[in-house]
Amino acid sequence: MAEFEHLLGKAESILDRLESLLPAPPPFPDWTATAWRWQHMHGRGYLQAVAHPHHIGLNDLHHLDDQKEIIVRNTEQFLHGFPANNVLLTGARGTGKSSLVKALLTEFSGQGLRLVEVEKQDLHALPEIVELIRVRPERFIVFCDDLSFEAGESGYKALKVVLDGTLAATSDNVLVYATSNRRHLLPEYMSENLETQYVGEEIRPGDSTEEKISLSERFGIWLSFYAFDQEQYLQIACAWLADYGISHWDEQVRRAALQFSLERGARSGRVAYQFARDYAGRIGLVRAEKK
């Protein structure tokens, strides 16, 4: 009996040591949050709550009235339990694609909207993420920012599964909103035009083109964003300056905004925001030095 107890004690000691070597389980999602990122710990994925989401209002986004109207309507349908579509936002960089999605969280989090940000390299985990949130009462937007695929990448296949489902039905409390600089998310090559077939007056794209279009077509709504002209850029810069408490706008400020955009080689909402931060910071520093 004593020998048995001795062996049992040794076994317990070994088990304790093994437990100390095993990786801790990933933390349970904090469902009190409004936004999460898919992260990894010891080779396992988990939803990490975003402690301080980027709060941006829909009214802060200018010259996007048509895009705002469509995506807000689609999101409201989703929140009320009516049919709604996945959304692909494409176009020029810095024109407000990502900001528009973030603004939806600010606008509708009080109505149960939640955001889950997933990086491209984690798209293979989308089915796992959907299973985690399927049973929740909230309505989730899976947000894929700056999404595009290179030739040979397979992550888009997992995205297809979530967009259209397989044998299992898609979850009715999950939508995918993705932003990209590419309309079809995949690179397009001149050589693919050679695959095009002409049958009478009918044009039939080749298999490569069909494969690429098949991914973007799984998004029920396409929103296009275009580069801003000079006056639109200046209006956005003026609005951001006002947000930083600078309401004075004269020819000197206008020239500074234009010079900033020339140095950056672009006129976009992002550049206008960066100019406003730079200008407001410089003004604040000058005022502080005078005190």
Protein Blocks (a to p, Z undefined) as FASTA:
>chain_A
ZZmmmmmmmmmmmmmmmmmmpccddddddfkbmbdcdddeehiacddddfbacdddfklp
ghilmmmmmmmmmmmmmmnopacdddddeddehiopmmmmmmmmmmmmmnopacddddfk
lmmmmmmmmmmmmmpmbdcddddehiacdehiaklmmmmmmmnopmbccdfkbccddddf
bfnlpacdfklmmmpccehjaccddfklmmmmmmmmmpmbdcddddddfklmmmmmmmmm
mmnopabdcfklmmmmmmmmmmnopacfklmmmmmmmmmmmmmmmmmmmZZ
